[in-house]
Amino acid sequence: MPPIDPTTSGMVEKWAARSADSPAIIDTSGMIISYRDLSEIISSWKQALTHQGISNGSRVAVVLPNGSDIAATFLGITSVATCVPLNPSYSRDEFFFYLQDTGCAELLVGDNYPIAAEEAAQDLGIPCYKLRPIKEILFGASPIYGEMHTHNPMITPVEPDSHPEDSALILHTSGTTGKPKRVPLRQDRICRNAATIAGFLHLTPADRCLNLMPLFHVHGLVGCLLATLHSGGAIITTPGFQSDKIAGWLHDFEPTWLSAVPAIHHSLLRVLGNYEEFVHHLRFIRSCSAPLPPSLLQKMEERFKVPVIEAYGMTEASHQIASNPLPPAPHKPGSVGIPTGYTIRIQDRHGQECGPDMRGEVWIFGKNLFSGYEDNPAVNAEEFHKGFFRTGDEGYIDPDGYLFLTGRLKELINKGGEKVAPREIEEVFLRCTGVDQAVAFGIPHRELGEDIGLIIVPSPGYELALTNLKQHALQHLAPWKVPSKIQIMDEVPKGPTGKVRRRELAALLSDLDRHHEPQYHNRGGETPSILEEQIQKIWEKALQHSPIGLDEDFFSIGGYSLTAMAITTELERAFAVELAPTILFSAPTIRELTAVIAGERLGGSLPTLVPFQEKGDLTPLFLVPPGHGNAFFYQDFAALLESDQPFYSFSRYQMPKSTSSIEGIAARNVDEIIRIKPEGPFLVGGYCFGAVVALEMAHQLQDRGLEVRGLMIIDPDQLPNGPGWRWDPQRQNWKEFPLWLMRGGPRRWLWFASRFITRIICPTHLSEEQRNHLEVILSNVQMLRNYHARQYTGHALVFHHGTVDGSLVTQWGMVLGKYTESVVIVGAKHHEVLDKGGEQVAEHVRFLSNSTN
């Protein structure tokens, strides 16, 4: 095993010196970061943070989605200071608590940062800075926007400020009191644990890890990222498990191992079970952070034909405590393996050490163990005994030295590897009007291990609705913390001593379910509609459960976050609608979900409007997304608008062939606008292809006698036909013939090119998603070619990118007439107008919305 590197930056520097060009991080976008690149990125971080006054001992919070950016940011911060990675799905209350509790000097966020994090930091007076994408840092830019210096590789690198005994990482672990406890992890201890994992798994520079774990969790940071970098291998950074892409990642990036929680392994097996054959290069699969059912281990090994290794870890231990070894040594189903860098004892309730096969509490001791919870002496005195840490887990060691876990002595809920304190859940519900008592507890789940159950007792005179309770929870908790089963009762069952026995409540809830009528039912016994049947089939495939009734609750039949994501993705693809990630909390049955998708107000047709802000007295704004995008293209832009600015966009949907034209799309959008706003005035606009649709919408609104206060054309393309010109392919010379074909040519050529490209040339190289994307582009080209733009007489604004061709400005000027103002967003390239000039566009929206002319 290579010598242990005492700091995170040290292990990168070692491999940058040994094999600088070897890949360290591989992004699923195709970007490869070598160890030399990664070393220079870390040096840029040192300069940027030092320039801001960040030094040894400072704590820097970061909120980023999973991927290469968070991996590099973690390494950059820990080279100078202490990193506090936070879950992007936290609510504002949770961000406030964690930022305040850790005493962070600053908060760093990405482009699509959660507004809740910025608001919490602002409330606490903590500066918040936006981070540049890693691609820009690779070209010498500072990681933090606003920093003017750039990294110069010719300058002698700054010596690392972090030392082995410094805290590299602050994570939180829940406690039975409900208040999460701070766990500081030292540089040398997380690096030594990573080295232990790498050595135990025989990792080499030839290995590639497919990371599916969040990089705000010790499993992802130490068990995947640092273990890989210690070995000199490469980590493949993903945005997280995605059912429609996992097979492609396994094939295209050739990972040799992956590590995840059992819930992800369940989903992996479910997705790949649909493939008769699939190619992978894995030599083993690791599972940690939650119990792995032996039946799942067996199915995984049968499907992948590689060993599946279960390990045991916890935040306080810098991650891994024990692990099953690789063959030829035995790995035992149901066991978490043999100690790795730790001494493990089984102690009975009297503090005496147990013999083989005798159950008791698991105590651990080792060099990688944390020194204690920060600012919590009372808990430390209770949890530590003669240097050993009491894990709260129950188990036994067999005669071969393998550890088996049988349960937990503590009351924490272990939901798919995420630890949740019951008190934390209860306090949120107790703040809800009409709730007198709330008791949270763990309930068995076949894939997650445990899920969250809750019993609610209403205040006298109150009637509570489950939908309202879940909506309240979503405002204050991350979605995965929202209980899947909520039972409203007159009182909470208690034991003989008057105390609540949480471990018995799960059995009680199960008994209540059995005594109620069967869950499979359709109210009135009616036959499901065609749409309900389609949704029903999607549910049954994702949940592997059949039959499912129209009124069965998603969570009551085993649904959870990963299956919810898979169902939502499939529904969006099947019905071409935009659905909120939390849709199954508000519409947890097939009947309710059908009503959302079908839109009862439209008599079963698909609603296309997506509201970002419905309330406000200003002129409502309606923006059409680009041809290949959807309503959420404007999600970041929406945050720049006034709080009382009504703003809507349009979802992507399948147009009937009879209306597959710009006029048809515009007519449908106009109908949607009038449905919610029967009278003007309106602000209408669009981006790229959507700008042409917006132009036609403005015409149709005016044709109906409605006022359009302003038309906003953003980053438009060329118009083939307009007032005074018409694109005639007969006039093209032979040199321009290929261009003519690319732009569409006769309809028969378009039809032939579309099918030839997507069916013959690249049938094995394009995914279904890529094929659909190409079909959309070709369809848009045909619609543009068939559209003849009329001259517009109202007030209009055109926002061009900084490298716009003069002829394009002239062309749109002719279409929009004398009441047109052109704005060039300096520094923006094509498709960057809102990224670079969003605030300018928002300022014009404010002016037009307040205008009375």
C-alpha positions in Angstrom: 0.0 0.0 0.0 1.4 3.5 -0.9 2.5 5.6 2.1 -0.3 7.6 3.8 -0.7 11.2 2.8 -1.5 13.3 5.9 -3.5 16.0 4.0 -6.0 16.0 1.1 -3.9 18.3 -1.0 -0.8 16.2 -0.3 -2.3 13.1 -2.0 -3.1 15.2 -5.1 0.4 16.7 -5.2 2.0 13.3 -4.9 0.3 11.9 -8.0 0.7 15.2 -9.8 4.4 14.6 -9.4 4.3 10.9 -10.3 1.8 10.8 -13.2 0.7 14.4 -14.0 -1.3 13.5 -17.1 -3.3 10.7 -15.6 -7.0 11.4 -15.1 -8.0 12.3 -11.6 -11.6 13.4 -12.2 -13.8 12.4 -15.1 -17.1 14.2 -15.5 -20.0 12.5 -17.1 -20.1 15.5 -19.6 -16.8 14.1 -20.9 -14.5 16.6 -19.2 -11.3 15.0 -17.9 -9.2 16.7 -15.2 -5.7 15.3 -14.8 -3.7 15.3 -11.6 -1.7 18.2 -13.0 -4.9 20.1 -13.6 -6.3 19.3 -10.2 -3.1 20.4 -8.5 -3.3 23.8 -10.3 -7.0 24.1 -9.4 -6.1 23.6 -5.7 -3.4 26.3 -6.0 -6.0 28.7 -7.5 -8.2 27.9 -4.5 -5.4 28.7 -2.1 -4.7 32.0 -3.7 -8.5 33.0 -3.8 -9.2 32.0 -0.2 -6.1 33.6 1.2 -6.9 36.8 -0.7 -10.3 36.8 1.1 -8.6 36.4 4.5 -9.5 32.8 4.9 -6.9 30.9 6.8 -6.2 27.9 9.0 -9.1 27.5 11.3 -11.7 29.3 9.1 -14.8 27.4 8.2 -16.2 27.7 4.7 -19.7 26.3 3.8 -20.4 25.2 0.3 -23.7 24.3 -1.5 -23.2 22.6 -4.9 -24.9 19.8 -6.7 -23.1 16.5 -7.2 -20.4 16.5 -9.8 -16.8 17.5 -10.6 -17.3 21.1 -9.2 -18.1 20.0 -5.6 -15.2 17.5 -5.7 -12.7 20.1 -6.8 -14.2 22.7 -4.4 -13.9 20.3 -1.4 -10.2 19.7 -2.2 -9.6 23.4 -2.7 -11.2 24.5 0.5 -9.5 21.8 2.6 -6.1 22.8 1.3 -6.5 26.0 3.3 -9.4 25.8 5.7 -12.2 23.6 7.0 -15.0 22.6 4.6 -18.6 22.5 5.6 -20.5 20.8 2.7 -24.3 21.2 2.9 -27.1 19.3 1.3 -28.6 21.5 -1.5 -32.1 20.3 -0.7 -32.1 21.7 2.8 -34.9 24.2 3.7 -34.2 27.8 4.7 -34.6 26.8 8.4 -32.0 24.0 8.0 -29.5 26.2 6.2 -29.9 28.8 8.9 -29.2 26.2 11.6 -26.2 24.6 10.0 -24.5 27.9 9.0 -25.0 29.4 12.5 -24.0 26.2 14.3 -20.7 25.8 12.5 -19.7 29.5 12.7 -18.9 29.7 9.0 -16.9 32.6 7.7 -18.5 32.5 4.3 -20.9 30.6 2.1 -19.9 29.5 -1.5 -22.7 28.6 -4.0 -22.9 27.6 -7.6 -24.8 29.0 -10.6 -28.0 27.2 -9.7 -27.7 27.9 -6.0 -30.7 27.4 -3.7 -32.2 30.8 -2.8 -32.9 29.4 0.7 -29.2 29.2 1.4 -28.5 32.7 0.3 -31.4 34.0 2.4 -30.2 32.1 5.5 -26.7 33.5 5.1 -28.0 37.0 4.6 -30.1 36.7 7.8 -26.9 35.7 9.7 -24.7 38.3 8.1 -22.5 35.7 6.4 -21.0 36.8 3.1 -22.2 34.6 0.1 -20.0 34.2 -3.0 -20.8 32.7 -6.3 -18.4 30.1 -7.8 -17.2 29.8 -11.3 -17.6 26.5 -13.2 -14.5 24.3 -13.1 -14.0 24.7 -16.8 -13.2 28.4 -16.3 -10.8 27.7 -13.4 -8.9 25.3 -15.7 -8.2 28.3 -17.9 -6.8 30.4 -15.1 -9.8 32.2 -13.7 -10.2 32.5 -10.0 -12.7 30.0 -8.5 -14.7 32.9 -6.9 -16.5 35.5 -9.0 -15.2 39.0 -8.1 -11.7 37.8 -7.5 -9.5 39.6 -10.2 -6.3 37.6 -9.8 -5.7 34.4 -11.8 -3.5 31.4 -11.1 -0.1 31.7 -12.6 1.6 28.3 -12.9 5.0 30.1 -13.2 4.8 31.4 -9.7 6.1 29.2 -6.9 3.1 27.4 -5.5 1.8 28.6 -2.1 2.7 26.1 0.6 -0.3 24.3 2.0 -1.8 26.0 5.0 -3.5 22.9 6.2 -1.7 20.5 8.6 -2.4 16.9 9.4 -3.9 17.8 12.8 -6.2 20.5 11.3 -9.9 19.9 10.8 -10.6 19.2 7.2 -14.3 18.7 7.4 -17.3 19.5 9.6 -20.3 17.2 9.3 -23.3 16.8 11.4 -24.8 13.7 12.8 -28.3 13.6 14.3 -28.8 12.9 18.0 -31.7 11.5 20.0 -32.2 15.0 21.4 -33.1 16.2 17.9 -30.3 18.7 17.7 -27.7 17.6 15.2 -24.2 17.3 16.6 -21.0 18.7 15.0 -18.4 16.2 14.0 -15.0 17.7 13.2 -12.8 15.3 11.2 -9.0 15.9 11.0 -7.0 15.9 7.9 -4.8 12.9 8.9 -7.7 10.8 10.0 -9.9 11.1 6.9 -6.7 10.5 4.7 -5.7 7.5 6.8 -9.2 6.0 6.5 -9.1 6.6 2.7 -5.8 4.9 2.6 -7.1 1.9 4.6 -10.1 1.6 2.2 -7.8 1.8 -0.9 -5.4 -0.8 0.5 -8.2 -3.2 1.6 -9.8 -3.0 -1.8 -6.5 -3.3 -3.6 -7.1 -0.1 -5.6 -4.5 0.9 -8.1 -4.0 3.8 -10.6 -5.8 1.7 -13.2 -9.0 1.7 -11.2 -12.0 4.0 -11.8 -14.7 4.7 -9.2 -18.2 5.5 -10.4 -19.5 7.9 -7.6 -23.2 7.8 -7.1 -23.1 9.1 -3.5 -23.6 12.8 -2.5 -20.4 14.6 -1.8 -21.8 16.3 1.3 -21.7 12.8 2.9 -18.7 11.0 4.5 -19.4 8.0 2.3 -19.0 9.9 -0.9 -16.1 12.2 0.3 -13.9 9.6 2.0 -15.1 6.2 0.7 -15.2 7.3 -2.9 -13.3 10.5 -3.6 -10.4 10.3 -1.2 -9.9 6.5 -1.5 -9.7 6.9 -5.2 -7.2 9.8 -5.1 -5.0 8.1 -2.6 -4.7 5.2 -5.1 -3.9 7.5 -8.0 -7.0 6.3 -9.9 -9.8 8.3 -11.3 -13.2 9.2 -9.9 -16.2 9.5 -12.3 -18.4 12.2 -10.9 -22.1 12.0 -11.6 -25.0 14.2 -10.7 -26.3 11.2 -8.7 -28.1 8.1 -9.6 -30.2 8.5 -12.8 -32.1 5.5 -14.0 -32.0 6.5 -17.7 -28.2 7.1 -17.7 -26.7 4.5 -15.4 -26.2 1.8 -18.1 -24.5 4.4 -20.4 -22.1 5.5 -17.6 -21.1 1.9 -16.9 -20.4 1.3 -20.6 -18.9 4.6 -21.7 -16.7 5.5 -18.7 -15.6 1.9 -17.8 -15.6 2.2 -14.0 -13.9 -0.8 -12.2 -15.9 -0.3 -9.0 -18.7 1.6 -7.4 -19.8 2.3 -3.8 -23.4 3.2 -2.8 -26.2 2.6 -0.2 -28.5 -0.4 -0.6 -31.4 1.9 -1.8 -29.3 2.8 -4.9 -28.3 -0.9 -5.4 -32.0 -1.8 -5.4 -32.6 0.9 -8.1 -29.5 -0.2 -10.1 -30.7 -3.8 -10.1 -34.2 -2.8 -11.1 -33.1 -0.6 -14.0 -30.5 -3.0 -15.4 -32.9 -5.9 -14.9 -34.6 -4.6 -18.0 -31.5 -5.2 -20.2 -30.9 -8.6 -21.6 -27.3 -7.8 -21.9 -25.2 -4.8 -20.8 -21.5 -4.2 -20.8 -19.6 -3.2 -17.7 -16.0 -3.4 -16.5 -16.7 -3.6 -12.7 -14.5 -5.9 -10.7 -16.5 -5.4 -7.4 -19.3 -3.4 -5.9 -19.2 -1.9 -2.4 -22.2 -1.2 -0.2 -22.1 0.8 3.0 -24.1 3.3 5.3 -27.2 1.0 5.7 -27.8 -2.7 6.1 -27.6 -4.7 2.8 -30.2 -7.5 2.7 -28.5 -10.8 1.9 -31.2 -11.4 -0.8 -30.1 -8.2 -2.6 -26.5 -9.1 -2.3 -27.2 -12.5 -4.0 -29.2 -10.9 -6.8 -26.5 -8.3 -7.4 -23.8 -10.9 -7.7 -25.9 -13.0 -10.0 -26.6 -10.0 -12.3 -23.2 -8.4 -12.4 -21.0 -11.6 -11.9 -18.7 -9.7 -9.5 -18.4 -9.8 -5.7 -20.6 -7.4 -3.7 -18.7 -6.2 -0.6 -20.7 -4.9 2.4 -18.9 -2.5 4.7 -19.7 -0.7 8.0 -19.0 3.0 8.6 -20.1 6.1 10.4 -19.3 9.8 10.3 -17.6 9.7 13.7 -15.2 7.1 12.5 -14.1 9.1 9.4 -16.2 6.6 7.5 -15.1 2.9 7.3 -14.9 0.7 10.5 -15.2 -2.8 9.0 -15.5 -4.4 5.6 -15.8 -7.8 4.0 -12.6 -8.6 2.1 -12.4 -9.3 -1.6 -12.0 -12.9 -2.9 -10.4 -15.3 -2.3 -11.1 -14.4 1.3 -14.7 -15.1 2.2 -17.3 -12.3 2.3 -20.3 -13.3 4.3 -23.9 -12.2 3.4 -25.5 -10.4 6.4 -22.1 -9.5 7.8 -20.3 -6.1 7.6 -16.9 -7.8 7.6 -13.8 -7.7 9.7 -12.2 -4.6 11.4 -10.3 -2.2 9.1 -8.1 0.1 11.2 -10.3 -0.3 14.3 -10.5 -2.4 17.4 -14.1 -3.6 17.7 -15.6 -4.9 21.0 -19.1 -6.2 21.8 -20.1 -5.0 25.3 -23.2 -6.1 27.3 -25.3 -3.6 29.2 -23.1 -4.0 32.3 -20.0 -2.9 30.3 -18.5 -6.4 30.1 -17.0 -7.7 26.9 -19.1 -10.4 25.1 -17.7 -13.6 23.6 -18.2 -14.9 20.1 -21.8 -14.9 18.8 -23.0 -13.0 21.9 -25.1 -9.9 21.2 -24.3 -6.5 22.7 -23.4 -2.9 21.8 -20.7 -2.3 19.3 -17.8 -0.2 20.7 -14.9 1.0 18.6 -11.4 2.3 19.1 -8.8 3.5 16.5 -6.5 6.2 15.2 -9.2 7.4 12.7 -11.8 8.0 15.4 -12.9 11.6 16.0 -12.0 13.3 19.2 -15.5 14.1 20.3 -18.6 16.1 19.4 -17.8 19.8 19.3 -19.0 21.9 22.3 -20.9 18.9 23.7 -19.1 17.7 26.8 -22.1 16.0 28.3 -22.7 13.8 25.3 -19.0 13.0 24.9 -18.9 11.9 28.6 -21.8 9.5 27.8 -20.5 8.2 24.5 -16.8 7.6 25.3 -15.6 5.0 27.7 -11.9 4.3 28.3 -11.1 5.5 24.8 -13.8 3.4 23.1 -16.7 5.1 21.3 -20.2 3.6 21.8 -21.8 3.3 18.4 -25.3 2.6 19.6 -25.5 -0.3 17.2 -26.2 -3.8 18.4 -24.4 -6.8 17.0 -22.1 -9.8 17.5 -18.8 -11.1 16.3 -18.7 -14.7 15.0 -15.8 -17.1 15.7 -14.1 -16.0 12.4 -14.0 -12.4 13.5 -16.8 -11.1 11.2 -19.1 -8.5 12.6 -22.9 -8.9 12.2 -25.2 -6.0 13.1 -28.6 -6.9 14.5 -30.2 -3.5 15.2 -29.8 -0.2 16.9 -29.9 0.6 20.6 -30.5 4.3 19.8 -33.6 5.7 18.3 -32.1 7.4 15.1 -33.9 6.5 11.9 -31.5 5.2 9.3 -33.2 6.0 6.0 -31.1 4.7 3.2 -27.9 5.7 5.0 -29.2 9.1 6.0 -29.5 9.4 9.8 -32.6 11.3 11.0 -33.4 12.3 14.6 -37.1 11.7 15.5 -37.1 14.9 17.5 -36.1 17.0 14.5 -39.2 15.7 12.6 -41.5 16.2 15.5 -40.5 19.8 16.2 -41.4 20.7 12.6 -44.9 19.3 12.9 -45.5 20.7 16.3 -45.1 24.2 14.7 -48.1 23.4 12.5 -51.4 25.0 13.6 -53.7 22.4 15.0 -51.0 19.8 16.0 -51.0 18.9 19.7 -48.6 16.0 19.7 -46.2 14.4 17.1 -44.1 11.3 17.5 -41.7 10.2 14.7 -40.2 6.7 14.4 -38.6 4.3 12.0 -40.7 1.9 10.0 -39.3 -1.1 8.0 -38.7 -0.6 4.3 -37.6 -3.3 2.0 -35.2 -1.1 0.0 -34.2 1.8 2.3 -33.9 -0.4 5.4 -36.0 2.2 7.3 -38.4 4.9 6.4 -40.0 7.6 8.5 -43.4 7.1 10.2 -45.3 9.7 12.2 -48.3 9.7 14.6 -50.1 13.1 14.9 -52.6 14.0 17.7 -54.7 17.1 16.7 -55.4 19.9 19.1 -59.0 19.9 20.5 -61.5 21.2 17.9 -59.1 20.8 14.9 -59.4 18.6 11.9 -56.1 18.0 10.1 -55.6 17.0 6.4 -52.7 14.8 5.4 -52.0 16.9 2.3 -51.7 20.1 4.4 -49.4 18.4 6.9 -47.0 17.2 4.1 -47.0 20.6 2.5 -46.0 22.1 5.8 -43.2 19.6 6.2 -41.9 20.3 2.7 -41.5 24.0 3.6 -39.3 23.2 6.6 -37.6 19.9 5.8 -35.6 18.3 3.0 -38.0 16.1 0.9 -36.3 12.9 2.0 -37.1 13.8 5.7 -40.8 14.1 5.1 -42.6 11.1 6.7 -44.0 8.6 4.2 -46.7 7.4 6.5 -48.7 9.7 8.8 -51.4 8.4 11.1 -53.8 10.8 12.8 -54.9 9.5 16.2 -56.8 10.6 19.3 -53.7 9.9 21.4 -50.2 8.5 21.2 -49.9 4.9 22.5 -47.7 4.7 25.5 -46.2 1.9 27.6 -47.1 1.1 31.2 -44.7 3.8 32.6 -46.3 6.5 30.4 -43.3 6.7 28.1 -43.5 6.5 24.3 -42.0 3.4 22.9 -40.9 4.4 19.5 -39.7 0.9 18.5 -43.2 -0.5 19.0 -45.0 2.2 17.1 -43.9 0.7 13.7 -45.7 -2.6 14.5 -48.7 -0.6 15.7 -48.9 1.3 12.4 -48.5 -2.0 10.5 -51.5 -3.5 12.5 -53.6 -0.4 11.7 -52.9 -0.9 8.0 -53.9 -4.5 8.1 -57.2 -3.8 9.9 -58.2 -1.1 7.4 -59.8 -2.1 4.1 -57.4 -3.3 1.4 -55.4 -0.5 -0.2 -56.2 -1.7 -3.7 -59.4 0.0 -4.6 -60.9 2.3 -7.2 -63.6 4.5 -5.8 -67.0 3.5 -7.1 -65.4 0.5 -9.0 -65.1 2.6 -12.2 -62.9 1.5 -15.1 -59.6 3.6 -15.2 -59.3 6.1 -18.1 -56.7 5.7 -20.7 -54.4 8.2 -19.0 -54.9 6.6 -15.7 -53.9 3.2 -17.2 -50.8 4.7 -18.7 -49.7 6.2 -15.4 -50.6 3.0 -13.6 -48.2 1.0 -15.8 -45.4 3.5 -15.1 -46.0 3.1 -11.4 -46.1 -0.7 -11.5 -42.9 -0.9 -13.5 -41.0 1.4 -11.1 -42.4 -0.1 -7.9 -42.3 -3.7 -9.2 -45.7 -4.1 -7.6 -49.0 -5.1 -9.3 -51.8 -4.4 -9.3 -51.8 -0.8 -8.0 -55.2 0.8 -7.4 -56.0 4.4 -8.4 -56.3 5.5 -4.8 -53.3 3.7 -3.3 -50.8 6.0 -1.6 -47.4 6.0 -3.3 -45.5 5.9 0.0 -47.8 3.3 1.6 -46.9 0.8 -1.1 -43.1 1.2 -0.8 -42.3 4.3 -2.8 -39.4 6.5 -1.8 -37.2 9.3 -3.2 -35.4 7.2 -5.9 -38.5 5.6 -7.2 -40.3 9.0 -7.1 -37.5 10.4 -9.2 -37.8 7.5 -11.7 -41.6 7.9 -11.9 -41.4 11.7 -12.3 -38.8 11.4 -15.1 -40.8 8.8 -17.0 -44.0 10.8 -16.6 -42.3 13.9 -18.0 -40.9 11.9 -20.9 -44.2 10.1 -21.7 -46.6 13.1 -21.4 -44.2 16.0 -22.2 -45.0 18.0 -19.1 -43.0 19.7 -16.4 -43.5 18.2 -12.9 -42.2 19.5 -9.6 -39.7 17.1 -7.9 -42.1 16.9 -4.9 -45.2 16.2 -7.0 -45.8 12.8 -5.3 -46.1 14.4 -1.9 -49.0 16.6 -3.1 -50.5 14.1 -5.4 -49.6 10.6 -4.0 -52.2 8.5 -5.8 -52.7 7.7 -9.5 -56.0 9.4 -9.5 -54.6 12.7 -8.0 -51.6 12.5 -10.3 -53.8 12.0 -13.3 -55.8 15.2 -12.4 -52.5 17.1 -12.2 -51.3 15.9 -15.6 -54.6 16.0 -17.4 -55.7 19.3 -16.0 -59.4 19.1 -15.0 -59.9 22.7 -15.9 -59.1 22.0 -19.5 -61.4 18.9 -19.6 -58.5 16.5 -19.9 -56.1 18.4 -22.1 -52.5 19.1 -21.0 -51.9 22.5 -19.3 -48.8 24.1 -20.7 -48.4 27.1 -18.4 -45.9 26.7 -15.6 -46.3 29.5 -13.0 -43.1 30.8 -11.3 -45.0 33.7 -9.5 -48.8 34.0 -9.7 -49.4 36.9 -7.4 -48.6 40.5 -7.9 -50.0 43.8 -9.3 -47.5 44.3 -12.1 -48.1 43.4 -15.8 -47.8 39.6 -16.1 -44.8 38.3 -18.1 -45.1 35.2 -20.3 -41.8 33.8 -21.8 -41.5 30.9 -24.3 -38.4 28.7 -23.7 -36.0 27.8 -26.6 -37.0 25.0 -28.9 -34.9 22.4 -27.1 -35.7 23.6 -23.6 -38.6 23.7 -21.2 -40.2 26.0 -18.7 -37.4 25.5 -16.1 -35.0 27.1 -18.5 -36.1 30.4 -16.8 -35.7 29.2 -13.2 -32.6 31.3 -12.4 -34.0 34.3 -14.3 -37.2 34.1 -12.2 -35.1 34.8 -9.1 -34.0 38.2 -10.6 -37.6 39.5 -11.0 -39.5 41.6 -8.5 -41.4 39.6 -5.8 -44.7 41.0 -7.1 -44.0 40.3 -10.8 -46.4 37.6 -12.1 -44.3 35.3 -14.3 -45.2 32.3 -16.4 -43.5 30.1 -18.8 -44.6 27.2 -21.1 -43.9 23.5 -20.7 -42.8 21.4 -23.6 -45.5 19.2 -25.0 -46.3 17.1 -28.1 -48.1 19.1 -30.7 -50.7 17.3 -32.9 -49.5 17.1 -36.5 -52.3 19.5 -37.5 -50.9 22.2 -35.3 -47.2 21.4 -35.8 -46.4 25.0 -36.8 -45.3 28.2 -35.2 -48.9 29.5 -35.7 -50.3 26.4 -34.0 -48.0 26.6 -31.0 -48.6 30.3 -30.6 -52.4 29.8 -30.7 -52.3 27.2 -28.0 -50.1 29.4 -25.8 -52.4 32.3 -26.3 -55.4 30.2 -25.3 -53.5 29.3 -22.1 -52.8 33.0 -21.4 -56.4 34.0 -21.9 -57.6 31.1 -19.7 -55.9 32.6 -16.6 -55.8 36.3 -17.7 -58.8 37.0 -19.8 -57.8 40.7 -20.2 -54.6 42.5 -20.9 -52.2 44.0 -20.8 -49.4 41.4 -21.2 -45.6 41.2 -21.5 -44.7 38.5 -24.0 -41.3 37.2 -24.9 -39.2 34.2 -25.9 -35.7 32.9 -26.3 -34.1 31.8 -29.6 -36.7 29.6 -31.4 -39.1 30.6 -28.6 -38.7 34.3 -29.7 -40.3 33.5 -33.0 -43.2 31.8 -31.3 -43.5 34.9 -29.0 -43.6 37.2 -32.0 -46.6 35.2 -33.5 -48.3 35.2 -30.0 -48.0 39.0 -29.8 -49.7 39.2 -33.3 -52.5 36.8 -32.3 -53.1 38.7 -29.0 -53.4 41.9 -30.9 -55.7 40.3 -33.4 -58.0 39.4 -30.6 -58.1 43.1 -29.4 -55.8 42.5 -26.4 -53.0 44.9 -25.3 -49.4 43.7 -25.5 -47.5 46.2 -23.5 -44.1 44.8 -24.6 -42.6 42.1 -26.8 -39.2 40.8 -25.6 -37.1 39.0 -28.2 -34.1 37.3 -26.5 -31.1 35.9 -28.3 -33.0 35.3 -31.6 -31.9 33.3 -34.7 -32.3 34.2 -38.3 -35.8 34.4 -39.8 -35.9 32.6 -43.2 -39.0 34.6 -44.3 -40.1 38.1 -43.3 -41.5 41.4 -44.7 -39.6 42.1 -47.8 -37.7 38.9 -48.2 -38.3 35.2 -48.7 -35.7 32.4 -48.6 -35.8 30.8 -52.0 -33.6 27.7 -52.3 -33.7 28.0 -56.1 -31.5 31.1 -55.8 -28.7 29.3 -54.0 -25.6 28.5 -56.1 -23.9 25.1 -56.0 -21.5 26.1 -53.2 -24.4 27.0 -51.0 -26.3 23.7 -51.7 -25.0 21.9 -48.6 -26.1 24.8 -46.4 -29.5 24.7 -48.1 -29.8 21.0 -47.2 -28.7 21.6 -43.6 -31.3 24.3 -43.2 -34.1 22.1 -44.4 -34.4 22.2 -48.2 -37.5 20.6 -49.6 -39.7 18.8 -47.2 -38.8 15.5 -48.7 -35.1 16.2 -48.1 -35.9 17.1 -44.5 -37.9 13.9 -43.9 -35.2 11.8 -45.5 -32.3 13.5 -43.7 -34.1 13.2 -40.3 -34.6 9.5 -40.6 -31.3 8.7 -42.3 -29.4 10.4 -39.6 -31.3 9.0 -36.7 -32.0 5.5 -38.0 -29.1 4.6 -40.3 -26.0 6.6 -39.7 -26.0 6.6 -35.8 -28.5 4.0 -34.6 -26.0 2.6 -32.1 -24.2 5.9 -31.1 -27.3 8.0 -30.2 -29.3 7.5 -27.1 -33.1 7.8 -27.3 -32.8 11.1 -25.6 -30.3 12.4 -28.2 -32.5 11.1 -31.0 -35.5 12.9 -29.7 -33.4 16.1 -29.2 -32.3 15.9 -32.9 -35.8 15.3 -34.0 -37.0 18.4 -32.2 -34.2 20.5 -33.8 -35.1 19.3 -37.3 -38.8 19.8 -36.6 -38.1 23.4 -35.5 -36.1 24.0 -38.7 -39.1 22.9 -40.7 -41.5 25.1 -38.8 -39.2 28.1 -39.2 -38.9 27.6 -42.9 -42.7 27.4 -43.3 -43.3 30.5 -41.2 -43.6 34.0 -42.7 -43.0 36.7 -40.1 -45.4 39.7 -40.3 -44.3 43.2 -39.4 -45.0 44.0 -35.8 -46.3 47.5 -34.8 -46.1 47.4 -31.0 -43.3 48.2 -28.6 -40.5 45.6 -28.7 -37.1 44.9 -27.2 -34.5 42.7 -28.7 -31.6 41.4 -26.6 -28.6 40.2 -28.8 -25.4 38.5 -27.7 -22.1 40.4 -27.9 -20.9 38.7 -31.2 -24.2 39.2 -33.1 -23.9 39.6 -36.8 -25.1 43.0 -38.1 -27.4 41.5 -40.7 -29.3 39.7 -37.9 -29.9 43.0 -36.1 -31.1 44.6 -39.3 -33.4 41.7 -40.1 -35.2 41.8 -36.7 -35.3 45.6 -36.9 -37.3 45.3 -40.2 -39.7 42.8 -38.6 -40.3 44.7 -35.4 -40.5 48.2 -36.9 -39.8 51.7 -35.6 -40.8 51.1 -31.9 -38.0 48.7 -31.4 -35.0 49.0 -29.0 -32.0 46.8 -29.5 -29.8 45.8 -26.5 -26.5 44.1 -26.9 -25.3 42.0 -23.9 -21.5 42.7 -24.0 -19.4 39.6 -23.3 -22.2 37.2 -23.9 -22.0 34.6 -26.6 -24.9 32.9 -28.4 -27.1 31.1 -25.8 -25.4 33.1 -22.9 -27.7 36.2 -23.0 -29.6 35.4 -19.8 -26.5 33.9 -18.1 -24.5 37.1 -18.6 -27.3 39.7 -19.0 -30.1 38.4 -16.9 -30.1 41.4 -14.6 -30.3 43.8 -17.6 -33.3 41.9 -19.0 -34.9 41.9 -15.6 -34.4 45.6 -15.3 -36.3 46.1 -18.6 -39.1 43.9 -17.4 -39.4 46.1 -14.3 -39.6 49.2 -16.5 -42.2 47.7 -18.8 -44.3 46.2 -16.0 -44.6 49.6 -14.3 -45.2 51.5 -17.6 -48.7 52.7 -18.4 -48.0 53.5 -22.0 
